[in-house]
Amino acid sequence: MASHDAGLAAATAQVEQALADPAKRPVIKGFFDHDTFTVTYVVHDPATLEAAVIDSVLDFDPASGRTSHTSADEVIAYITSHNLKVTWLLETHAHADHLSAAPYLQQQLGGKIAIGEHITTVQQVFGKLFNAGSEFQRDGSDFDALFADGATFQIGSLPVTVLHVPGHTPACIAYVIGDAVFTGDTMFMPDYGTARADFPGGDARTLFRSLRRILSLPPQTRLFMCHDYLPKGRSEYVWETTVQAEREGNIHAHDGVTEDEFVAMREARDATLDMPRLILPSVQVNMRAGHMPPPDENGVIYLKLPVNAV
């Protein structure tokens, strides 16, 4: 990445410091949700026990329209048993494959709900698609904090740098915490490849540049995926890898793959993919920071199903 990339330079310096000093490395616990293939992370500072929850899952049955908290309660049990104090509830993007449990976790544990500042672009697109009306503010105000590219904050004594990595969606961000990067859906394990780029506002060429940005970090940087889908030839789910492993072995974006080659592959592959099973309920909820739409006059909450809209 070019030397003028201040956010990447800050993230690189942060990773190098953490690699040199174990005290600057976070403790990380992943929780895998088999229904949506999503990994929720609890990341904490061992010095202060302050913690963040990244990409939480609200259990949702689309057939009955009922929600439950089994996945989130497992996270809560871990946090309470380790005496952690949650200060952040972080989203890497507005997910299209699961509903966020951030409001429920906030009610139970506290913490600020945060996402990248380009969520407003997503809110504009999907607010219009779902005809959300004037009650739905498209300015990101449903979230407690919006992060710009290169923004920094703390989890206890641990520094965090935010990298804007669009392509899968226009609002995707990665969180660099010590020597660890939480990539969201931008990339997957080396044997599975990369995210689709055909959602509204997605772009394969932009995604390639975001991938190269992350893969410009030091080789030993730990990378944590938001999903794993158990590709052929592997018998168990995994979600942690390194920059070096991705550069050497990512089946879509290893070193040597050109931007044009990647774009041709990604666009051809995306044309064959079905929409995620939970995309319509997920986006309606996640664009509101995990909050449900307001109830109708009968007191019931409804999620809309656009027919032949796109």
Contacts in CASP RR format, 6 or more apart in sequence:
PFRMAT RR
TARGET T0000
AUTHOR 0000-0000-0000
METHOD contacts of the structure
MODEL  1
MASHDAGLAAATAQVEQALADPAKRPVIKGFFDHDTFTVTYVVHDPATLE
AAVIDSVLDFDPASGRTSHTSADEVIAYITSHNLKVTWLLETHAHADHLS
AAPYLQQQLGGKIAIGEHITTVQQVFGKLFNAGSEFQRDGSDFDALFADG
ATFQIGSLPVTVLHVPGHTPACIAYVIGDAVFTGDTMFMPDYGTARADFP
GGDARTLFRSLRRILSLPPQTRLFMCHDYLPKGRSEYVWETTVQAEREGN
IHAHDGVTEDEFVAMREARDATLDMPRLILPSVQVNMRAGHMPPPDENGV
IYLKLPVNAV
1 8 0 8 1.000
1 212 0 8 1.000
1 213 0 8 1.000
1 216 0 8 1.000
3 9 0 8 1.000
5 213 0 8 1.000
6 150 0 8 1.000
7 149 0 8 1.000
7 150 0 8 1.000
7 161 0 8 1.000
7 163 0 8 1.000
8 163 0 8 1.000
8 213 0 8 1.000
8 216 0 8 1.000
8 217 0 8 1.000
10 150 0 8 1.000
10 152 0 8 1.000
10 161 0 8 1.000
11 150 0 8 1.000
11 161 0 8 1.000
11 163 0 8 1.000
11 176 0 8 1.000
11 181 0 8 1.000
11 217 0 8 1.000
12 216 0 8 1.000
12 217 0 8 1.000
12 218 0 8 1.000
14 159 0 8 1.000
14 161 0 8 1.000
14 176 0 8 1.000
14 178 0 8 1.000
15 176 0 8 1.000
15 178 0 8 1.000
15 179 0 8 1.000
15 181 0 8 1.000
15 217 0 8 1.000
15 218 0 8 1.000
15 221 0 8 1.000
16 218 0 8 1.000
17 24 0 8 1.000
17 178 0 8 1.000
18 24 0 8 1.000
18 25 0 8 1.000
18 178 0 8 1.000
18 179 0 8 1.000
18 180 0 8 1.000
19 179 0 8 1.000
19 218 0 8 1.000
19 220 0 8 1.000
19 221 0 8 1.000
23 46 0 8 1.000
23 47 0 8 1.000
24 157 0 8 1.000
24 158 0 8 1.000
24 159 0 8 1.000
24 178 0 8 1.000
24 179 0 8 1.000
25 178 0 8 1.000
25 179 0 8 1.000
25 180 0 8 1.000
26 43 0 8 1.000
26 44 0 8 1.000
26 45 0 8 1.000
26 46 0 8 1.000
26 155 0 8 1.000
26 158 0 8 1.000
26 177 0 8 1.000
26 178 0 8 1.000
26 180 0 8 1.000
27 43 0 8 1.000
27 44 0 8 1.000
27 45 0 8 1.000
27 46 0 8 1.000
28 41 0 8 1.000
28 42 0 8 1.000
28 43 0 8 1.000
28 180 0 8 1.000
28 224 0 8 1.000
29 41 0 8 1.000
29 42 0 8 1.000
29 43 0 8 1.000
29 78 0 8 1.000
30 39 0 8 1.000
30 40 0 8 1.000
30 41 0 8 1.000
30 42 0 8 1.000
30 239 0 8 1.000
31 39 0 8 1.000
31 40 0 8 1.000
31 41 0 8 1.000
31 42 0 8 1.000
31 71 0 8 1.000
31 74 0 8 1.000
31 75 0 8 1.000
31 78 0 8 1.000
32 38 0 8 1.000
32 39 0 8 1.000
32 228 0 8 1.000
32 237 0 8 1.000
32 239 0 8 1.000
33 39 0 8 1.000
33 40 0 8 1.000
33 57 0 8 1.000
33 71 0 8 1.000
33 98 0 8 1.000
35 59 0 8 1.000
36 57 0 8 1.000
36 97 0 8 1.000
36 98 0 8 1.000
36 278 0 8 1.000
37 97 0 8 1.000
37 227 0 8 1.000
37 228 0 8 1.000
37 229 0 8 1.000
37 237 0 8 1.000
38 55 0 8 1.000
38 57 0 8 1.000
38 95 0 8 1.000
38 97 0 8 1.000
38 98 0 8 1.000
38 226 0 8 1.000
38 227 0 8 1.000
39 55 0 8 1.000
39 224 0 8 1.000
39 225 0 8 1.000
39 226 0 8 1.000
39 227 0 8 1.000
39 228 0 8 1.000
39 239 0 8 1.000
40 53 0 8 1.000
40 54 0 8 1.000
40 55 0 8 1.000
40 56 0 8 1.000
40 57 0 8 1.000
40 71 0 8 1.000
40 75 0 8 1.000
41 53 0 8 1.000
41 54 0 8 1.000
41 55 0 8 1.000
41 182 0 8 1.000
41 224 0 8 1.000
42 51 0 8 1.000
42 52 0 8 1.000
42 53 0 8 1.000
42 54 0 8 1.000
42 75 0 8 1.000
42 78 0 8 1.000
42 79 0 8 1.000
42 84 0 8 1.000
43 51 0 8 1.000
43 52 0 8 1.000
43 53 0 8 1.000
43 54 0 8 1.000
43 155 0 8 1.000
43 177 0 8 1.000
43 180 0 8 1.000
43 182 0 8 1.000
44 50 0 8 1.000
44 51 0 8 1.000
44 52 0 8 1.000
44 82 0 8 1.000
44 84 0 8 1.000
44 155 0 8 1.000
45 51 0 8 1.000
45 155 0 8 1.000
45 156 0 8 1.000
45 157 0 8 1.000
45 158 0 8 1.000
47 156 0 8 1.000
47 157 0 8 1.000
48 85 0 8 1.000
48 156 0 8 1.000
48 157 0 8 1.000
49 82 0 8 1.000
49 83 0 8 1.000
49 84 0 8 1.000
49 85 0 8 1.000
50 84 0 8 1.000
50 85 0 8 1.000
50 86 0 8 1.000
50 87 0 8 1.000
50 155 0 8 1.000
50 156 0 8 1.000
50 158 0 8 1.000
51 79 0 8 1.000
51 84 0 8 1.000
51 85 0 8 1.000
51 86 0 8 1.000
51 87 0 8 1.000
51 88 0 8 1.000
51 155 0 8 1.000
52 86 0 8 1.000
52 87 0 8 1.000
52 88 0 8 1.000
52 89 0 8 1.000
52 90 0 8 1.000
52 155 0 8 1.000
52 177 0 8 1.000
53 75 0 8 1.000
53 79 0 8 1.000
53 86 0 8 1.000
53 88 0 8 1.000
53 89 0 8 1.000
53 90 0 8 1.000
53 102 0 8 1.000
53 105 0 8 1.000
53 109 0 8 1.000
54 90 0 8 1.000
54 91 0 8 1.000
54 92 0 8 1.000
54 175 0 8 1.000
54 182 0 8 1.000
55 90 0 8 1.000
55 91 0 8 1.000
55 92 0 8 1.000
55 95 0 8 1.000
55 100 0 8 1.000
55 182 0 8 1.000
55 184 0 8 1.000
55 226 0 8 1.000
56 71 0 8 1.000
56 72 0 8 1.000
56 75 0 8 1.000
56 89 0 8 1.000
56 100 0 8 1.000
56 101 0 8 1.000
56 102 0 8 1.000
56 105 0 8 1.000
57 71 0 8 1.000
57 72 0 8 1.000
57 98 0 8 1.000
57 99 0 8 1.000
57 100 0 8 1.000
57 101 0 8 1.000
58 67 0 8 1.000
58 69 0 8 1.000
58 71 0 8 1.000
58 72 0 8 1.000
58 98 0 8 1.000
58 99 0 8 1.000
58 100 0 8 1.000
58 101 0 8 1.000
58 104 0 8 1.000
58 285 0 8 1.000
58 290 0 8 1.000
59 67 0 8 1.000
59 68 0 8 1.000
59 69 0 8 1.000
59 70 0 8 1.000
59 71 0 8 1.000
59 72 0 8 1.000
60 66 0 8 1.000
60 67 0 8 1.000
60 68 0 8 1.000
60 98 0 8 1.000
60 99 0 8 1.000
60 278 0 8 1.000
60 281 0 8 1.000
61 67 0 8 1.000
61 68 0 8 1.000
62 277 0 8 1.000
62 278 0 8 1.000
62 281 0 8 1.000
65 303 0 8 1.000
67 99 0 8 1.000
69 101 0 8 1.000
69 104 0 8 1.000
71 101 0 8 1.000
72 101 0 8 1.000
72 104 0 8 1.000
72 105 0 8 1.000
72 108 0 8 1.000
75 101 0 8 1.000
75 105 0 8 1.000
76 105 0 8 1.000
76 108 0 8 1.000
76 109 0 8 1.000
79 86 0 8 1.000
79 109 0 8 1.000
86 105 0 8 1.000
86 109 0 8 1.000
86 110 0 8 1.000
86 111 0 8 1.000
87 111 0 8 1.000
87 112 0 8 1.000
87 155 0 8 1.000
87 156 0 8 1.000
88 111 0 8 1.000
88 112 0 8 1.000
88 114 0 8 1.000
88 153 0 8 1.000
88 155 0 8 1.000
89 102 0 8 1.000
89 105 0 8 1.000
89 106 0 8 1.000
89 110 0 8 1.000
89 111 0 8 1.000
89 112 0 8 1.000
89 113 0 8 1.000
89 114 0 8 1.000
90 114 0 8 1.000
90 115 0 8 1.000
90 175 0 8 1.000
90 182 0 8 1.000
91 100 0 8 1.000
91 102 0 8 1.000
91 113 0 8 1.000
91 114 0 8 1.000
91 115 0 8 1.000
91 116 0 8 1.000
91 286 0 8 1.000
91 289 0 8 1.000
92 115 0 8 1.000
92 172 0 8 1.000
92 173 0 8 1.000
92 174 0 8 1.000
92 175 0 8 1.000
92 182 0 8 1.000
92 183 0 8 1.000
92 184 0 8 1.000
92 185 0 8 1.000
92 226 0 8 1.000
93 115 0 8 1.000
93 116 0 8 1.000
93 119 0 8 1.000
93 122 0 8 1.000
93 168 0 8 1.000
93 169 0 8 1.000
93 171 0 8 1.000
93 172 0 8 1.000
93 173 0 8 1.000
93 184 0 8 1.000
93 185 0 8 1.000
94 115 0 8 1.000
94 119 0 8 1.000
94 122 0 8 1.000
94 126 0 8 1.000
94 169 0 8 1.000
94 171 0 8 1.000
94 283 0 8 1.000
94 286 0 8 1.000
94 287 0 8 1.000
95 185 0 8 1.000
95 282 0 8 1.000
95 286 0 8 1.000
96 199 0 8 1.000
96 276 0 8 1.000
96 278 0 8 1.000
96 279 0 8 1.000
96 282 0 8 1.000
96 283 0 8 1.000
96 286 0 8 1.000
97 227 0 8 1.000
97 276 0 8 1.000
97 277 0 8 1.000
97 278 0 8 1.000
97 279 0 8 1.000
97 282 0 8 1.000
98 278 0 8 1.000
98 282 0 8 1.000
99 278 0 8 1.000
99 281 0 8 1.000
99 282 0 8 1.000
99 285 0 8 1.000
99 286 0 8 1.000
99 290 0 8 1.000
100 285 0 8 1.000
100 286 0 8 1.000
100 289 0 8 1.000
100 290 0 8 1.000
101 290 0 8 1.000
102 113 0 8 1.000
102 289 0 8 1.000
102 290 0 8 1.000
103 113 0 8 1.000
103 289 0 8 1.000
103 290 0 8 1.000
103 291 0 8 1.000
106 113 0 8 1.000
111 144 0 8 1.000
112 144 0 8 1.000
112 145 0 8 1.000
113 143 0 8 1.000
113 144 0 8 1.000
113 145 0 8 1.000
113 289 0 8 1.000
113 290 0 8 1.000
114 143 0 8 1.000
114 144 0 8 1.000
114 145 0 8 1.000
114 146 0 8 1.000
114 147 0 8 1.000
115 143 0 8 1.000
115 146 0 8 1.000
115 147 0 8 1.000
115 171 0 8 1.000
115 173 0 8 1.000
115 289 0 8 1.000
116 146 0 8 1.000
116 147 0 8 1.000
116 148 0 8 1.000
116 162 0 8 1.000
116 164 0 8 1.000
116 171 0 8 1.000
116 173 0 8 1.000
117 146 0 8 1.000
117 147 0 8 1.000
117 148 0 8 1.000
117 171 0 8 1.000
118 164 0 8 1.000
118 166 0 8 1.000
118 170 0 8 1.000
118 171 0 8 1.000
119 140 0 8 1.000
119 143 0 8 1.000
119 146 0 8 1.000
119 171 0 8 1.000
119 287 0 8 1.000
120 138 0 8 1.000
120 139 0 8 1.000
120 140 0 8 1.000
120 146 0 8 1.000
121 170 0 8 1.000
121 171 0 8 1.000
121 201 0 8 1.000
122 169 0 8 1.000
122 170 0 8 1.000
122 171 0 8 1.000
122 200 0 8 1.000
122 283 0 8 1.000
122 287 0 8 1.000
123 136 0 8 1.000
123 138 0 8 1.000
123 139 0 8 1.000
123 140 0 8 1.000
123 287 0 8 1.000
124 138 0 8 1.000
125 200 0 8 1.000
125 201 0 8 1.000
126 132 0 8 1.000
126 200 0 8 1.000
126 283 0 8 1.000
126 284 0 8 1.000
126 287 0 8 1.000
127 133 0 8 1.000
127 136 0 8 1.000
127 138 0 8 1.000
127 287 0 8 1.000
129 200 0 8 1.000
129 306 0 8 1.000
129 309 0 8 1.000
129 310 0 8 1.000
130 283 0 8 1.000
130 284 0 8 1.000
130 304 0 8 1.000
130 306 0 8 1.000
131 304 0 8 1.000
132 293 0 8 1.000
135 294 0 8 1.000
136 288 0 8 1.000
136 293 0 8 1.000
140 146 0 8 1.000
140 289 0 8 1.000
142 287 0 8 1.000
142 288 0 8 1.000
142 289 0 8 1.000
142 290 0 8 1.000
142 291 0 8 1.000
143 289 0 8 1.000
144 289 0 8 1.000
147 153 0 8 1.000
147 162 0 8 1.000
147 173 0 8 1.000
148 162 0 8 1.000
148 164 0 8 1.000
149 162 0 8 1.000
149 163 0 8 1.000
149 164 0 8 1.000
149 173 0 8 1.000
150 161 0 8 1.000
150 162 0 8 1.000
150 163 0 8 1.000
150 164 0 8 1.000
151 161 0 8 1.000
151 162 0 8 1.000
152 159 0 8 1.000
152 160 0 8 1.000
152 161 0 8 1.000
152 162 0 8 1.000
153 160 0 8 1.000
153 162 0 8 1.000
154 160 0 8 1.000
155 177 0 8 1.000
158 177 0 8 1.000
158 178 0 8 1.000
159 177 0 8 1.000
159 178 0 8 1.000
160 175 0 8 1.000
160 176 0 8 1.000
160 177 0 8 1.000
160 178 0 8 1.000
161 175 0 8 1.000
161 176 0 8 1.000
162 173 0 8 1.000
162 174 0 8 1.000
162 175 0 8 1.000
162 176 0 8 1.000
163 173 0 8 1.000
163 174 0 8 1.000
163 176 0 8 1.000
163 181 0 8 1.000
163 213 0 8 1.000
163 214 0 8 1.000
164 172 0 8 1.000
164 173 0 8 1.000
164 210 0 8 1.000
165 172 0 8 1.000
165 173 0 8 1.000
165 174 0 8 1.000
165 183 0 8 1.000
165 186 0 8 1.000
165 210 0 8 1.000
165 211 0 8 1.000
165 213 0 8 1.000
165 214 0 8 1.000
166 172 0 8 1.000
166 202 0 8 1.000
166 203 0 8 1.000
166 206 0 8 1.000
166 207 0 8 1.000
166 210 0 8 1.000
167 186 0 8 1.000
167 195 0 8 1.000
167 197 0 8 1.000
167 201 0 8 1.000
167 202 0 8 1.000
167 203 0 8 1.000
167 204 0 8 1.000
167 206 0 8 1.000
167 207 0 8 1.000
167 210 0 8 1.000
168 185 0 8 1.000
168 186 0 8 1.000
168 195 0 8 1.000
168 196 0 8 1.000
168 197 0 8 1.000
168 199 0 8 1.000
168 202 0 8 1.000
168 207 0 8 1.000
169 185 0 8 1.000
169 199 0 8 1.000
169 201 0 8 1.000
169 202 0 8 1.000
170 201 0 8 1.000
170 202 0 8 1.000
172 184 0 8 1.000
172 185 0 8 1.000
172 186 0 8 1.000
172 210 0 8 1.000
174 181 0 8 1.000
174 182 0 8 1.000
174 183 0 8 1.000
174 184 0 8 1.000
174 186 0 8 1.000
174 214 0 8 1.000
175 181 0 8 1.000
175 182 0 8 1.000
176 217 0 8 1.000
179 220 0 8 1.000
179 221 0 8 1.000
179 222 0 8 1.000
180 221 0 8 1.000
180 222 0 8 1.000
180 223 0 8 1.000
180 224 0 8 1.000
181 214 0 8 1.000
181 217 0 8 1.000
181 221 0 8 1.000
181 222 0 8 1.000
181 223 0 8 1.000
181 224 0 8 1.000
182 224 0 8 1.000
182 226 0 8 1.000
183 214 0 8 1.000
183 223 0 8 1.000
183 224 0 8 1.000
183 225 0 8 1.000
183 226 0 8 1.000
184 225 0 8 1.000
184 226 0 8 1.000
185 195 0 8 1.000
185 226 0 8 1.000
185 227 0 8 1.000
186 194 0 8 1.000
186 195 0 8 1.000
186 207 0 8 1.000
186 210 0 8 1.000
186 211 0 8 1.000
186 214 0 8 1.000
187 193 0 8 1.000
187 194 0 8 1.000
187 195 0 8 1.000
187 211 0 8 1.000
187 214 0 8 1.000
187 223 0 8 1.000
187 225 0 8 1.000
187 246 0 8 1.000
187 250 0 8 1.000
187 253 0 8 1.000
188 194 0 8 1.000
188 195 0 8 1.000
188 225 0 8 1.000
188 227 0 8 1.000
188 228 0 8 1.000
188 229 0 8 1.000
189 225 0 8 1.000
189 228 0 8 1.000
189 231 0 8 1.000
189 238 0 8 1.000
189 239 0 8 1.000
189 241 0 8 1.000
190 241 0 8 1.000
190 245 0 8 1.000
190 246 0 8 1.000
190 248 0 8 1.000
190 249 0 8 1.000
190 250 0 8 1.000
190 251 0 8 1.000
190 254 0 8 1.000
191 231 0 8 1.000
191 233 0 8 1.000
191 234 0 8 1.000
191 249 0 8 1.000
191 251 0 8 1.000
192 228 0 8 1.000
192 229 0 8 1.000
192 231 0 8 1.000
192 251 0 8 1.000
193 250 0 8 1.000
193 251 0 8 1.000
193 252 0 8 1.000
193 253 0 8 1.000
194 207 0 8 1.000
194 211 0 8 1.000
194 250 0 8 1.000
194 252 0 8 1.000
194 253 0 8 1.000
194 266 0 8 1.000
195 207 0 8 1.000
196 266 0 8 1.000
196 269 0 8 1.000
196 270 0 8 1.000
196 273 0 8 1.000
197 203 0 8 1.000
197 204 0 8 1.000
197 206 0 8 1.000
197 207 0 8 1.000
197 266 0 8 1.000
197 267 0 8 1.000
197 270 0 8 1.000
198 267 0 8 1.000
198 270 0 8 1.000
198 271 0 8 1.000
198 273 0 8 1.000
204 262 0 8 1.000
204 263 0 8 1.000
204 266 0 8 1.000
204 267 0 8 1.000
204 270 0 8 1.000
205 259 0 8 1.000
205 263 0 8 1.000
207 262 0 8 1.000
207 266 0 8 1.000
208 253 0 8 1.000
208 259 0 8 1.000
208 262 0 8 1.000
208 263 0 8 1.000
208 266 0 8 1.000
209 259 0 8 1.000
211 253 0 8 1.000
211 262 0 8 1.000
212 253 0 8 1.000
214 223 0 8 1.000
214 243 0 8 1.000
215 243 0 8 1.000
215 246 0 8 1.000
215 247 0 8 1.000
215 253 0 8 1.000
217 243 0 8 1.000
218 243 0 8 1.000
219 242 0 8 1.000
219 243 0 8 1.000
219 244 0 8 1.000
219 247 0 8 1.000
220 242 0 8 1.000
220 243 0 8 1.000
220 244 0 8 1.000
221 242 0 8 1.000
221 243 0 8 1.000
222 240 0 8 1.000
222 241 0 8 1.000
222 242 0 8 1.000
223 240 0 8 1.000
223 241 0 8 1.000
223 242 0 8 1.000
223 243 0 8 1.000
223 246 0 8 1.000
224 239 0 8 1.000
224 240 0 8 1.000
225 239 0 8 1.000
225 240 0 8 1.000
225 241 0 8 1.000
226 239 0 8 1.000
227 239 0 8 1.000
228 237 0 8 1.000
228 238 0 8 1.000
228 239 0 8 1.000
230 236 0 8 1.000
230 237 0 8 1.000
246 253 0 8 1.000
246 254 0 8 1.000
247 254 0 8 1.000
247 255 0 8 1.000
248 254 0 8 1.000
248 255 0 8 1.000
252 262 0 8 1.000
252 265 0 8 1.000
252 266 0 8 1.000
253 262 0 8 1.000
276 282 0 8 1.000
280 303 0 8 1.000
280 304 0 8 1.000
280 305 0 8 1.000
280 306 0 8 1.000
281 303 0 8 1.000
284 293 0 8 1.000
284 303 0 8 1.000
284 304 0 8 1.000
285 291 0 8 1.000
285 292 0 8 1.000
285 293 0 8 1.000
285 303 0 8 1.000
292 301 0 8 1.000
292 303 0 8 1.000
293 301 0 8 1.000
293 302 0 8 1.000
293 303 0 8 1.000
294 301 0 8 1.000
295 301 0 8 1.000
296 302 0 8 1.000
END
